[in-house]
């Protein structure tokens, strides 16, 4: 299992020819990230905001990271929340790339929250 800090230091990489993480590996890695859970074969977290403007600002910041990492989640966006769902189609399951991006999404959320409270 990688720590949150180790996940943040990594970048996504192509995984062709590799398999998905085992259920035990997924559960162990989930322990490193607060707020994430396993739902229908994806790791999922819902981020909450005060209003639509904050929600969209988060989505835009998330989009920049996703583009850099070239690992795209499913996003469900509404007025004051954004649900993020990761899995890796090329391995037909969950991979370390999902956890790398999940950790980076959490960092974006934390940074935005600290800016809002400052």
ROSE-5401 format. One line per field, with one value per residue: residue number from 0; x, y, z of N, C-alpha, C in turn. Coordinates in Angstrom, 1 decimal, padded with zeros to 4 digits. Layout:
BEGIN
resi = NUM  ...
n.u = X  ...
n.v = Y  ...
n.w = Z  ...
ca.u = X  ...
ca.v = Y  ...
ca.w = Z  ...
c.u = X  ...
c.v = Y  ...
c.w = Z  ...
//
This chain:
BEGIN
resi = 0  1  2  3  4  5  6  7  8  9  10  11  12  13  14  15  16  17  18  19  20  21  22  23  24  25  26  27  28  29  30  31  32  33  34  35  36  37  38  39  40  41  42  43  44  45  46  47  48  49  50  51  52  53  54  55  56  57  58  59  60  61  62  63  64  65  66  67  68  69  70  71  72  73  74  75  76  77  78  79  80  81  82  83  84  85  86  87  88  89  90  91  92  93  94  95  96  97  98  99  100  101  102  103  104  105  106  107  108  109  110  111  112  113  114  115  116  117
n.u = 000.8  000.5  001.3  -000.6  001.1  003.0  001.4  000.7  003.1  003.5  002.9  000.4  000.6  000.8  -000.9  -001.2  -001.5  -001.2  -002.9  -005.9  -006.1  -006.3  -009.2  -008.5  -006.1  -007.2  -009.0  -007.0  -005.6  -007.5  -007.7  -005.7  -006.8  -009.1  -012.6  -013.1  -014.7  -015.7  -017.7  -019.7  -017.6  -015.9  -013.8  -015.0  -015.9  -017.7  -017.6  -018.3  -019.8  -020.3  -021.8  -022.8  -020.8  -018.4  -018.4  -018.1  -015.6  -013.9  -014.3  -013.2  -010.5  -009.9  -010.2  -007.9  -005.8  -006.6  -006.3  -003.5  -002.6  -003.7  -005.9  -009.0  -011.9  -015.3  -017.6  -020.1  -022.0  -023.5  -025.5  -024.2  -022.3  -019.9  -019.5  -017.0  -015.7  -013.6  -012.1  -010.2  -010.3  -008.6  -007.5  -009.7  -010.8  -009.8  -007.0  -003.6  -003.4  -005.9  -005.9  -003.8  -004.8  -007.1  -005.9  -004.7  -007.0  -008.1  -006.2  -006.5  -009.1  -008.7  -006.9  -008.5  -010.5  -009.0  -008.3  -010.8  -011.5  -009.7
n.v = -001.2  002.2  005.4  008.4  010.6  009.3  008.5  011.1  011.9  010.4  009.7  009.0  006.1  004.3  001.1  -001.1  -004.6  -005.2  -006.4  -005.7  -004.4  -006.5  -007.4  -007.2  -005.7  -003.3  -002.6  -002.3  -000.1  001.9  002.5  004.5  006.8  009.2  009.3  008.1  005.4  002.0  001.4  -000.3  -001.4  000.8  003.4  005.9  009.2  011.8  015.3  018.2  021.5  025.1  026.4  026.6  028.0  027.4  024.7  024.3  025.6  023.8  021.6  022.5  022.9  020.3  019.1  020.1  018.7  016.1  016.1  016.4  014.0  012.2  010.5  009.7  010.4  009.5  012.1  013.4  016.2  018.6  021.3  021.9  019.9  017.4  014.3  012.0  009.4  006.8  004.3  001.9  001.4  000.0  -002.1  -003.3  -002.8  -001.7  000.4  001.4  003.9  005.0  005.5  007.3  009.6  010.0  010.8  013.1  014.6  014.9  016.6  018.9  019.6  020.1  022.2  024.2  024.5  025.5  028.0  029.1  029.5  031.3
n.w = 000.0  -000.8  000.7  001.2  000.5  -001.0  -003.2  -004.2  -005.2  -007.4  -010.9  -013.4  -015.5  -018.6  -018.6  -020.1  -020.6  -017.9  -015.0  -013.1  -009.8  -006.9  -005.0  -002.2  -002.3  -003.3  -001.1  000.9  -000.1  -000.2  002.4  002.8  001.9  002.8  002.8  000.4  -001.3  -002.3  -005.0  -007.1  -008.6  -008.9  -007.5  -005.4  -004.5  -003.0  -003.2  -001.4  -001.6  -001.1  -003.0  -006.5  -008.0  -006.6  -006.9  -009.7  -010.0  -008.7  -010.3  -012.7  -011.9  -011.3  -013.8  -015.1  -013.8  -014.4  -017.1  -017.3  -016.1  -017.8  -017.2  -016.9  -015.0  -014.2  -013.8  -011.8  -011.6  -009.7  -008.1  -005.6  -005.2  -006.3  -007.6  -007.9  -009.8  -010.2  -012.3  -014.2  -017.5  -019.2  -017.7  -016.9  -014.3  -011.1  -010.7  -009.8  -010.9  -010.6  -007.8  -007.6  -008.9  -007.4  -004.9  -005.7  -006.5  -004.0  -002.8  -004.4  -003.6  -000.9  -001.0  -002.2  -000.3  001.8  000.8  000.6  003.2  004.1
ca.u = 000.0  001.2  000.7  -001.1  002.2  003.6  000.5  000.8  004.4  003.5  002.1  -000.2  001.3  000.0  -001.0  -001.6  -000.8  -001.3  -004.2  -006.5  -005.7  -007.2  -010.1  -007.7  -005.3  -008.1  -009.4  -005.9  -005.2  -008.6  -007.4  -004.8  -007.5  -010.3  -013.8  -013.3  -015.3  -015.8  -019.1  -019.9  -016.3  -015.2  -013.6  -016.0  -016.0  -018.5  -017.1  -019.4  -019.4  -021.3  -022.6  -022.4  -019.6  -017.3  -018.4  -017.5  -014.2  -013.3  -014.3  -012.2  -009.1  -009.8  -010.0  -006.5  -005.0  -007.0  -005.6  -002.0  -002.4  -004.3  -006.6  -010.3  -013.0  -016.7  -018.0  -021.5  -021.9  -024.8  -025.3  -023.2  -021.4  -019.3  -019.1  -015.9  -015.6  -012.4  -011.7  -009.3  -010.8  -007.5  -007.2  -011.0  -010.9  -009.2  -005.5  -002.9  -003.7  -007.1  -005.6  -003.0  -005.7  -007.9  -005.1  -004.6  -008.3  -008.3  -005.3  -007.1  -010.2  -008.1  -006.3  -009.6  -011.1  -008.2  -008.4  -012.2  -011.6  -008.7
ca.v = 000.0  003.5  006.4  009.6  011.3  008.6  008.7  012.4  012.1  009.6  010.1  007.9  005.5  003.2  -000.1  -002.2  -005.9  -005.4  -006.7  -004.9  -004.7  -007.5  -006.7  -007.0  -004.5  -002.1  -002.3  -001.8  001.2  002.8  003.0  005.6  008.0  009.5  009.7  007.3  004.0  001.2  001.3  -000.8  -001.5  002.1  004.1  007.0  010.2  013.0  016.5  019.1  022.9  026.0  026.9  026.1  028.6  026.7  023.3  024.4  026.0  022.6  020.7  023.1  022.6  018.8  018.9  020.4  017.6  014.9  016.2  016.2  012.6  011.4  009.4  010.4  009.8  009.9  013.1  013.8  017.5  019.3  022.6  022.0  018.7  016.7  013.0  011.6  007.9  006.3  002.9  001.9  000.5  -000.9  -003.3  -003.8  -002.8  -000.6  000.3  002.4  005.2  005.5  006.0  008.5  010.7  010.3  011.6  014.5  015.3  015.3  017.7  020.0  020.0  020.7  023.6  025.1  024.7  026.4  029.3  029.7  029.8  032.3
ca.w = 000.0  -000.8  001.5  000.4  000.0  -002.2  -004.3  -004.7  -005.8  -008.6  -012.1  -014.0  -016.6  -019.3  -017.9  -021.0  -020.2  -016.5  -014.5  -012.1  -008.4  -006.3  -004.0  -001.0  -002.6  -003.3  000.2  001.6  -000.6  000.2  003.8  002.7  001.4  003.6  002.1  -000.8  -001.1  -003.5  -005.4  -008.5  -009.3  -009.0  -006.3  -005.5  -003.4  -003.3  -002.6  -001.2  -001.7  -000.7  -004.1  -007.8  -008.4  -006.0  -007.5  -011.0  -009.9  -008.4  -011.5  -013.6  -011.4  -011.4  -015.2  -015.4  -013.3  -015.1  -018.4  -017.2  -015.8  -018.9  -016.6  -016.8  -014.2  -014.4  -012.9  -011.6  -011.1  -009.4  -007.6  -004.5  -005.0  -007.4  -007.3  -008.8  -009.9  -011.0  -012.6  -015.3  -018.5  -019.9  -016.9  -016.5  -012.9  -010.4  -010.8  -009.0  -011.5  -009.9  -006.5  -007.8  -009.3  -006.2  -003.9  -006.3  -006.4  -002.6  -002.6  -005.0  -002.8  000.4  -001.3  -002.5  001.0  002.7  000.2  000.9  004.7  004.4
c.u = 000.9  000.5  000.2  000.0  002.9  002.7  000.6  002.1  004.5  002.7  001.5  000.7  000.5  000.2  -001.3  -000.8  -000.8  -002.7  -004.7  -006.0  -006.7  -008.1  -009.4  -006.8  -006.1  -008.5  -008.2  -005.5  -006.3  -008.3  -006.5  -005.6  -008.9  -011.4  -014.1  -013.9  -015.4  -017.3  -019.1  -018.6  -015.5  -014.8  -014.3  -015.8  -016.9  -017.9  -018.3  -018.9  -020.6  -022.3  -022.1  -021.1  -018.4  -017.2  -017.7  -016.0  -013.4  -013.2  -013.3  -010.7  -008.9  -009.5  -008.5  -005.6  -005.3  -006.3  -004.1  -001.8  -002.9  -005.1  -008.0  -011.3  -014.4  -017.0  -019.5  -021.6  -023.3  -024.5  -024.2  -022.4  -021.0  -018.9  -018.1  -015.8  -014.5  -012.4  -010.8  -009.8  -009.8  -007.2  -008.6  -011.2  -010.3  -007.7  -004.9  -003.1  -004.9  -006.8  -004.7  -003.9  -006.7  -007.2  -004.9  -005.9  -008.5  -007.4  -005.9  -008.3  -009.7  -007.6  -007.4  -010.3  -010.3  -008.2  -009.8  -012.2  -010.6  -009.2
c.v = 001.2  004.5  007.5  010.4  010.6  008.6  010.0  012.6  011.3  010.3  008.9  007.4  004.5  001.9  -001.3  -003.5  -006.1  -005.7  -005.6  -005.3  -005.7  -006.8  -006.4  -005.8  -003.2  -001.7  -001.7  -000.3  002.2  003.3  004.2  006.9  008.1  009.8  008.9  005.9  003.3  001.0  000.8  -000.9  -000.2  002.6  005.5  007.9  011.3  014.2  017.5  020.6  023.8  026.4  026.3  026.7  027.8  025.3  023.4  024.8  024.7  021.7  021.2  022.8  021.1  018.5  019.1  019.2  016.3  014.9  015.9  014.7  011.7  010.2  010.1  009.7  010.1  010.9  013.3  015.1  018.0  020.6  022.7  020.7  018.2  015.3  012.6  010.1  007.5  004.8  003.0  000.9  -000.4  -002.1  -003.9  -003.9  -001.6  -000.7  001.4  003.8  005.8  006.2  007.3  009.7  011.0  011.1  013.0  015.3  015.7  016.5  019.0  020.5  020.6  022.1  024.6  025.4  025.6  027.8  029.9  030.2  030.9  033.7
c.w = 000.0  000.1  000.6  -000.2  -001.1  -003.4  -005.0  -005.5  -007.2  -009.7  -012.7  -015.2  -017.3  -018.6  -018.8  -020.6  -018.7  -016.1  -013.4  -010.7  -007.8  -005.3  -002.7  -001.2  -002.7  -001.9  001.1  001.2  -000.3  001.6  003.8  002.4  002.2  002.6  000.8  -000.4  -002.4  -003.8  -006.9  -009.3  -009.6  -007.6  -006.4  -004.2  -003.9  -002.5  -002.5  -001.2  -001.3  -001.8  -005.5  -008.3  -007.9  -006.6  -008.8  -011.0  -009.6  -009.6  -012.5  -013.2  -011.5  -012.9  -015.7  -015.0  -014.1  -016.5  -018.3  -016.9  -016.9  -018.3  -016.2  -016.0  -014.8  -013.4  -012.9  -010.9  -010.8  -008.6  -006.6  -004.2  -006.4  -007.0  -008.4  -008.7  -010.8  -011.2  -013.9  -016.4  -019.1  -019.0  -016.4  -015.0  -012.3  -010.4  -009.9  -009.6  -010.9  -008.6  -006.6  -008.0  -008.1  -005.2  -004.4  -006.3  -004.9  -002.3  -003.2  -004.1  -001.5  000.1  -001.5  -001.2  001.8  002.1  000.5  002.4  005.0  004.2
//
